[in-house]
Amino acid sequence: MNEKAIAIIPARGGSKRIPRKNIAPLNGRPMISYAIETALKCNAFDQVFVSTEDDEITAIAHNAGARTFRRSEEFATDTAHELDACAELLESIQKKEGAAPGAFCVIYPTAVLITPED
């Protein structure tokens, strides 16, 4: 492990109850952009990742300043748990960099009221 800390925003594109909720417009912006902006501004993370299987979410995340990770279809289903998607991302980082981050924080894409101080 290393001393880096990352934020992981798990954002599936295929929500059934509220379709496209993670990128639904809120005050003229995609909802996920608030979580990304807050994670970038708080200065607690070396990197901010959005884990998704969705091309539109990927584009929005890039435009908002986050790195993206293409999660496997296995972890993009209604029954998959978001922590499985996080584990997949952490394993990928470990393979690429030789060490997993020392800490990570999951921030939900619909958490529009969090602040950098939180």
Number of C-alpha atoms within 10 A of each C-alpha: 10 12 11 15 17 21 23 30 29 25 28 24 20 17 14 9 7 9 11 17 19 22 21 15 13 12 7 7 12 19 20 28 26 20 24 27 18 19 27 19 13 12 11 16 17 14 18 25 23 30 27 25 23 15 11 13 23 21 12 18 26 16 11 17 15 23 16 21 21 15 21 14 11 12 20 23 15 11 8 12 12 20 13 14 26 24 11 18 22 18 16 15 15 15 11 10 11 12 16 21 19 11 13 18 15 15 21 18 22 19 17 16 9 14 14 13 9 8
